[in-house]
Amino acid sequence: MSKKIFIQRDISWLSFNARVLQEANDPSVPLKERIRFLGIFSNNLDEFFRVRVATLKRMVELSEKKKKLNMHLEEDPQDILDQIQTIVLQQQNEFNRIWEGILGELKKEKIILVDEQHLTREQKAFVTKYFDEEVRSNIIPLMIETLPQLPYLRDKSIYLGVVMRRKHSAYEQKYALIEVPAKALGRFILLPSKNNVKQIMLLEDVIRFNLPHIFSYFDYHSFAAHIFKVTKDAEIDIDNDVSTSFVERIEKGVKNRRKGKPVRFVYDKEMDAGLLEYLIRRLSLNRKSNLIPGGRIHNFRHFMDFPDVFDTKSTRRTPFTHPILQRSVRVTDVITKQDVMLHFPYHSFNTVIDLLREAAIDPDVRSIKITAYRLASNSKVINALVNAARNGKEVVVMLELKARFDEEANLEWRKILEEEGVKVLLGVDKMKVHAKLCIIKKRKGNKTIQYGFVSTGNLNEKTSMVYGDHCLLTANRNIMADINRIFSAIENWKTGPQQLRMCKTLMVCPVSMRRSLIALINREIKHAKLGKEASITLKVNSLSDATLIHKLNEAAKAGVEIRMIIRSIFCAVLHPKKTKGKVSAISIVDEYLEHARVMIFHNLGKEKIYISSADWMVRNLDHRIEAAVPVTDPAICAELKDIIHIQLRDNIKARILDNELSNNYVPSTGKKKVRSQIETYQYLYKKNTANSEVSSN
């Protein structure tokens, strides 16, 4: 595609991660949250290398083959990799600068990270005892020079590369590796401290302090140890061996992921040069292998769980029950009579849990069908479904085993569910089930009642506290009919696509959503060309689909006003001077992750409003089962539009998305300052308070 029309997807994503880094650099953000954003930035980058960079490296290999066959690739993957390397190194320098500043601010709050060189006598005794009692049994030093093959290095672990030397000869040195057991022990150790000072030591520094103790057998006199980590290709190759089950293929793929090729090597820039060259050679890396020099500390993702030693406690707002649901003892009684929309994390996710618990014990409920993509580690959703099965209900769970990085967890959930008599659907071939759906059926006398929900987010009570999502609770017959069709399609995929095409109310991927979206955009284009008001408001996580970007550009040229809120990937190039319609795009990065997808089409004032599980990406529209549900209740439509309009007015945490990827904040000069997540909470909480006052009267 022409570079004048599209911004390269991976470069756009790096620009999003730069916005996360901006939050870590924002002095108005509480210090603990700034550290958490550094952890989020690091975790995001790890996944980016494991998936996207790994894919590009595969494409480089493919392009070399294609060159020999005189075939042509639209984009040079090596050129993209070179751009990524440049940007990542720049961001790493900015990361290090921000971290140095945060260390200074921590010191002002009497919070100090102490290394092995700066311990008091009392602390030395504490660290020695802690090592002997907790750490020693969790580490196995490896003398790597004597090994014919470098041992398997875990993708999410950090390692100490150790150089041991003797006094009398520079040639008498040995190399060793120690995996830092952060998963087993945690990364942070609180040291005994005085004068109201909080002193924290990292686990790797505890190990560094004890190196003479660990290697006392070898009679070396000095030790140097530096952190490094390896990021590997995380793609799962699923073979098509028909003699093995789909579950066995997933299990095999998860195991084979361990053998993925290294795609990044991150290391302490102070590492011994000889050890660095040795590791690069033994890992079969080269200078084009995304070698990233950094500071003393790596795997900052652990810093998302930095100890809560701050005097200023979190100001995070507490979720509350939706006001309509406060009037009734049972969620079921409300939603069988009227639609309710929950807005997470402002509204409590407990409502969803309560709905499932009620169904589990309701003697009239016959069945529950639900999709599951990413679940909490101690899932209350699963607990409710298990209890429903124990109470004799038919329970069907569509459990997506191909949910990246949740494959192992979902394999375990499958065992638990099947042992309890739950029917587990495992998805469809070459397709992910990403729709968030639930349908509950009950029999009351001679009448069948169906109700459930369609959501933009995962059924995960942990992430519902920090992810911004919408969930429509409804008993609408047309919506329930379509959810039934989707489950029928999943259960029998041979005729599945035909079942999906029969959906009349929901827009469904991969069969109808793309076509329906194009039709909705075309309608706005038609109205604009007739001189009538026409507008599209779009909120998604990512916008990268070329066809829909072309369509939006066509709409803008025709005079359609387009307003976009895009959290991460934004590949559209805007040409405001060449369009009749006003076009704007912002990205909001704040305390909560903006995860919801909302689409509003003006339609001559008779607005078409949808919430969806799908982003505007090829993978969602063509290679996943997704669902978008129309919102028709006037009160809910008004509420949803109010929330979107609050976000469009954000001038504190909103950045302008432009062709230069500059990430400039929306200016607030001369305007009322609007931080949309706080404004949204206050807007919904006022409704909650108003309802409480009405109820008490």
N, C-alpha and C positions, 0 to 999 in steps of 0.2 A: 504494500500500500504506500501511497505517497507520504513522505514525511511531513508535507504541508497540511495533511489532513489528520494524521494520527500521531499521538505521542506514544513512544514505545512502552509497552505495558510494564516491563520490569523497572525501567527508569522512573516511570510514574509511581510505582510502588515505593521505591527508595525515597521519593519526594514525600510520600505519606509518612514514612518512618522518620524523616527529618522533622515532621510536625510533632511527632511523639517526643523527639529530642528537644524541641522548643519548649515543651511542657516542663521537662527536667531543668530547663534554663530559666524558667519564669519565677522571679523572686516572690510573686504573689501567691504561688502554690506552696502549701505547707511542706516543710522539709522532708518529712517521711514520704509524702506523695511524690516529691521530686526524685527521691531515690527509687521509688517504685517505678516511675516512668523510665529511669535508666534501665531497670530490670526488664520492663516491657520492650524497650528498644532492642536490648540484647537478645531477648527471646524471639522477637519478630525476625531479627536478622539471622538467627540460627535457622529458623524454619525456611526463610527465603533461600539460604544457601542449600539447605537439604533438599528443597523441591525445585525452585526455579533455576538456580545456578547449575544444579545437577542436570536438569533438563537441557539447558543451553550447552553444557559440555557434551551431552549425548548428541545434540544437533551438530556440534562442531565435527564430531566423528562422522556423522551422516553426511555433512556437507563435503567432507574430504572424499567420501565415496562418490557423491553426486558429481563432484568436479571431474572425476575420472570417467564418469558416464556422460559428461557434457550436459548435466541437468542444472537447473537454476533454482536457488533459494531466494525468496523475496527479501529477507533480511540476513545479513551476515552475522551469525551467532557469535563469532569471535570478536567482532566489532562491539557487540552488546556487552560481552564479557569484559572487554577492555574498559568500556565506559563504567561498568559496575565497579571494577577494581579501583578506578580513579575516585568515584563518588564515595565508595566505602572507606577508602583511606582518609578522605577529607572528613567524613562523618566521624571516623574513629578519633581523629585529632580534636574535633569539636567535643566529642564524648569525654575525652581525657581532660580537656580544659574545664568542662562543666563539673566533672568529678572532683578536680582539684579545688574548685570553688566551693563545692558542697562540703568537702573535708574541712575547709576553713570555717564554714558556718556551723558544722557539727562541733568543732572545737569551742566556738563561742557559747554553745549550749552545754558545754562540759560533757560532750560525747566524743570519745577518742578511740580510733582504731589503733591498736597497739600491735607492733610486729615483734618478732622474736629477739630483736636487738635492744628493746627498751622495756624490759620487765623488771619489776622490783624483786627483792629476795623472796617475799611472800608469794608473788605471782609466779615466780620460777618454780617454787615448790608445788603450787596449785597445778600448773601446766604439766609438770612431770607426773604428778599423780593422775591427772585427767588422761594423759596419754597412756599410762600403764593400765588404767582401769577400763577405758572406753575405746581408745583408738588402736592400740597395738594389735588386738585380735581382728581388726577390720582392714588391716593393710598387709600386702604381700609384696615386698620390694623385689624387683626383677633386675638381675644383672644382664642387661640386654646385649652386651658385647659377646657373651658366651652362648647366646641363643642363635640357632641357625636361621630362625625366622622371627621377625618382630611380632610380639603377641598381639592378639586382637585388642584394639583400643575402642572403648565404648564411645558412642557418638555424643552422649550428653554429659560425659564426665570430664573432669579436669585432671591433669597429671602434673606431677613434679618431675622435671628432668634433673637428675642429680649428677654433679661432677665431684668425684672424690680425688684428693691429691695427697701426696706425701711431701714432707718438708724438703728432702734432699734432692729431689729430681722432678723437673717439670714434665718428664716423660712418664712418670709413675702415676697415672690417673686412670680412673675407671668411670664408666657411665652406668646409671641405674634409673629405673622408672618406678614411681609410686603413684597409684591411683588414689586420689583424695576421696575418702568415703563420705561425701556430703549427703548422699541419699539416705544412708543409714544413720548418720549422726547429726545432720544439719550443718550449716556452714559457719554459724556464729557461736562463739563461746563468751559468756559474760565473766569477766575476771573480777576477783576481789579488789575493791577500790575504796578510796577514802575521800573525804571532803565533798561528798555529793557529786563526784565525778563518775560517769558511767564509762567503763573501759571494756572494749570488745576486741576479741582476737578471732581472726579467721582460722578455720580448721587447718589450712595448708601451712599457716605459720606455727601452729602447734607441732606439726610434723617437722618443719624446718628446725625448730628448737631442739627436737629430739634426734636429729640425724646422727650425731656422734654415738648416741645410745643405740640406735637402730643398726648401725654398721660397725659397732665396736669390734666385732670378730675380725674385720679386715685390716685393722691397724692403720687407718688413714688419719691424717692430721687436720685437713681442712675440707670443708664441704660448701658447695654452692648449689642452690636449687631454684629453678625457675619454672613458672607455670606455663603450660601450653594446653591446647585442646584441638581436636580434629573434628571437622564437620563432614558427614558422609552423605552420599546419595541416598535419599529416603524413599525413592519410588519403589513400589512393589511390582515385580514382574510376576504376573499370574499366568502360569502355563495352561494350556488347553487339553491337558491329559484327561480324557473322558473316563479313565479308570479310577480317578480320584475325585472325591466330592469337593464341592465348592469350599466348604469349611476347611478341608485338608489343604486346599490350595492357598487359602488365606493364611493358615497357620504356617505353611512352608514359606510363603512370601514374607511374613513377619520375621521368621528366623533368618531368611536370606538377606533381609535388610541389614543385618549385622555386617555382612560382607560387602556392603556398598563401597564404591570408590570414594576416597577422600576428595572433597571439593573445596575445602578451606583449611588452612593451618594458621591458627592464631597463637601468638607466643609473646612472652615478655621480651621486649627489645633489648634488655640487658643480659639475655641468655648467652652462655658461653658459646663462642663462634664455632668451636669444634663440635660441640654437642648439636647445635642447630644444623650444621651441614650433615652430620651423621643421621639425624632424624629425617631430614628432607630426603636424603638418599634412600634410607630404609623404607620410607613411605612411598617411594617412587613418585615424588613430587618434583616440580621444577619451578623456575622463577615466574611462570605463567599460571601457577596453581593457586592463586588467591592466597598468597602468603601475607598475613596481616600482622605487622608488629604492633604491640600495644604496651600497656603499663604492667604493673606487678600483679594486678588482679584481673581474672577472667571469669567467664560464666556469671556475668552480672545478673542473669535471670534469677538467681537465688536472692538477689537484693529486693525482689518483690516481697520477700518475707523477712525484711530487715527487722531486728528486734524492736518492739515498741517501748523504747526507753525515753521517749520524748515527754517533756512536761506538758506541752500543748497536745491535747487529745484530739482524735479525729472529729471533724465536723460533719462527717457523712450523715445524711438525712435518713431517718428510719422509714421503711415502706409502711403503707397503711392499707387497710381493707377498702375496696371500692365502696363508695357511699351507698349505692343501690343494694349491695349485698349485706349491708349492716342492718337492713330492715327485716331480714329473714334468717331463720336458724339454718336453713339448708340452701346451698348454692343451687342445687337442682331445681328447687321450687321457683327460683327466680328465672333461670335461663330457659325453662320450658315455657315461660310466658313472654319473655322479652330478651332482646339481644343485650349483651354487656361487653364492653371492650376494656380489657386490662392494659395498662401502660406500665411496663416494667422499666426500671426498678422502683418507680414511684409507688405503684400498687404492689401489694404483697403477692408473691408466688404461691403462698399457702392456699389461696383460693383454688388453684388448679389441683393441688394435693387434696384439698377437701372434696372437690368434685369427684375425684377418683375414689376416695375413701367412702364417700356416700354410696357410690355405685357398687363398691365391693361388698357392702353389707345390706343393700336394698334388696329385699326378697323378690321384688318385681323386675329387677334388672336381669336380663338374659345374657347379654354379651357386651364386651368392651373391645374395641379395635383401636390401635394407636401406633403411630410411627415413633421411632427412637433413633436419634443420630448421635448425639453426644450427651451422656448421662453423668450425673454427679457420682462421686466415688462411693458414697453411702446413699444411694438414690431412694428417696421417699416415693418417687413415682413407681419404681420397681416394687417396693414394699407393698404399695397399695394394690398393684396388679397381681402380685403373688397371693395376697389375702383374698382378692376377688376369685382367683382360681380355686383356692381352698374352700371358698364358700359356694362352689359349684357353678360359677359363671363360666361361660365360654370366653376366654381371653386370647386375643390374637395380637402379637407384637411384631411389627415390621422393624427388625433390628439391622441397621446398615453396618455390615461388617467392613465395608470399604471406607468408612469414615477415617480419613488420614490421621494417624497417630493415636486413634482410639480403637484400632483393630483388636489389640490384645484385651483391652477392657471389655469390649463388646463380645468377644469370644467367651469371656468369663460370664458375662450376663446371660448369654445364650444357655450355658450349662445350668445356671441357677433357675432360669425360667422354665426350661424343658423338664427339669427335675420336679417342678411344682405342677406340671401338667399344662403349662401355657404353650399354645401353638406359636412357634417362632418362624416368621418369614425372613428369609435371608437376602432379599433383594432380587434384582434381575441382572442378567448377563450384560456386561459392558455398559451398565447404567447405575448411577447412584440414586437412592431414594432420599431426597432432601426435604420433601414437603413435611410440614409439621401439622399433623391431623389427628383427630380423635373422634370416634363415634360410639355412643353408648345407646343400647337398645333395651327398652323395658316393655313389659306387657302388663297393661292395666285392664283387667276384664277382657273384653274383645278388642281392645285398642292397643296398637303398637305405637309407642312414643320413642322418637329418636332425637338425640341432642349430643353436643360435643363442642369442639373448637377447631379453629384454624389459626395458626400462629406464625409470626415471622422469625421466632427464635427457638432454640433447643429446649427440650423439657428437662432443664437442669436447674435445680433450686439454688445451686452455688453461683452459677454465672448470671442467674436472673437478678442477683443483687448488684451487678455491675454492668450488665448489658442493657442498652435501651431497645426494647422490643414492644410489639403490640400483639395482643391475643384476643380474637373475637370468639366469645362464648355464645352459642346460638343453637336454636332448635329449628331453624329455617329448613323447611322440607326439601327445597331445591338444592341447598348446600349439602344436606345430609345424603340426598340421592347421589350427588356427584362423589362424595367421600366414599360411599358404598362402591361406586364404579371404580374408583382408584384402587381400593383394596382388592376388588375382584380382578382387576388388571394385574396387580402384583402377584396374586395367588396363582394366576394362570397366564403367564406372559406370552404364550403362543398366540393368544387372541387379545392380549393386553392392550396393544396400541389401539385396536378397534374400540375396546371398552373406554379408553381415555377420550377418544374422539366423540363419544356419546355424552360427555360432560357438557351441560348446557349453561351452567351458572359460573363455575370456577374456570379460570384460564389455567390450562395445565401444560406443563412441559413434559415431553418434547413435542407434543402433537399440535397444540393450538395457541400457546401463549405468544410466540413470536408473531404469528399471523394476526392475532387479535390486537397486539400492541401496534403493529403497523397500520391496521385499520383505524384504531383510535387516533393515531397521529395524523393519518390521511384526512380524517374528519375535521381535525383542527386546521389543517392546511386548506381544506375546502372552504371553511368558514372565514379564514383570514383573507383568502383571495376574493371573497364576496364582500369584503370590507367589514365583516362582523368581528366582534370580540372573540379572540381565540388564545388559549394559554395551556401550558403543560407545566405541572410542578412534579418534580421527580426527586425522590430520596432513595438512594441505594448505597450499598457498600462500595460497589465497583461498577464502572461503566467502561467497557472495552469492546463490546460487540460492534464490528465495523458496519454491519447493515443498519443497526438502529442509530449509530452515530451519524451515518449518511442521512437517515430519515430526519433526525433532529435538525441537522444543518439545512435540509430542504424546508423544514417547517419554519426555521428562523428566517430564511430568505423570503418566505411567503408572508412573513409578518406575525407569526405566532410568538407570543411572549413565552420564554422558557426560563424557568428557575430551577436550579439543581442544587441538591445537597448530597455530595458524594464523599464518603468517609476516606476511602483509600485510593484505589486505582481509577484514574481519570484520563482516558486516552484521547478525548475529543480536543481538537484545536479550534479555538473560538475565533470568529471573524466578525466582531460586533459592528465594524464599519461597513461590512458588506451585507448586513442583514436588515430587514425592515423591523423585525420583532426584537424586543429587548431580550438579551441573553445574559444570564449570570450563573456563576457556579461558585459554591463555597464548600469548605470542609470544616467540620466541627470536631476538634479533639479536646476532650475535657476529662473530668473525673470518671464519667461513664463511657463505655464503648458504644458509639452510635451504630446499632446493628439492624435497625428496622428498615423495611422497604415499603415505601408508600408512593402511589401514583395518583395524581389528580388531573383529570382532563376536563376542561371548561364546559364543552358540549352545549354552547349557547345558554349557559346558566343552569342547565340540568346536569350537574356535574356527575362524572363517572369517577368514583373513588375506590381504590383497591389497596389492600395490604397483601404482601407476598413474601414467600420464602426465597424468591429467586433474584439474584443480581442480573444486571444486563451484561452478561458475559456468554460466550459461546458454550462454555462448559455447563452453565445452568440451563440455558435455553434449549440446547440440542442433546445434551448427554446426561441429564438428570430428570428425575420425576419431581416436579415442583408444582406448587399451587398458589394462585392469586385469587383472593376472595373479594367480591364487591361489598362495599359497606353501604347500606341503604337506610339504616335508621337515622332520621334527621338529626337527633340529638348527638348521636355518636359521630356523624359526619361533621357537625359543627365543632365538636370537641377535638377531633383529629385535625381538622383544618386550623383550629386555633393553635394547636401544638406546633404544627408545621410553620405557621406564620411567626410564632415566637422564635423558632430556629432560624428562619430567614432574616430576622431582625438582629440576630446575635452579632455583637460588635466587640466582644471580649475574647471569645474562644474560637471565632470563625476566621478562617483564612481564605483569601481569594485564590481560586484555582485559575491560573493563567497559562499561557503558552510557554512562558519562561521558567515555570516551576519555582517561582520566587517565594511562595508561601508567605506573602505579606498579610498581616492581620487586616480585617475589615476595619476601616477607620471609624472612630467613635467621636471625633471632634464635633462639638456642637449638637450632639444627639444624646438622648437618654441612653445610659449604658445598659446593655442587655446581655446577661450571661444566661443562655437559653436553658441550661439544665436546672439552674436555680429557679428561673422564672417558671419553668414547666412544673416543677415541684410545687411552687407557691400557688400556681393556677389550679392544679388538681387538688391541693390541700384545702384551698378556700372552698371548693365544691364539697369536699368532705366535711368541712366545718359547718358549712351552710346546711347540709343534710342532717348533721347531728342536732343542730338547733331546731330544725323543723320537726325532727323525730321527738325531741324532748318536749316540744310544745303540744 
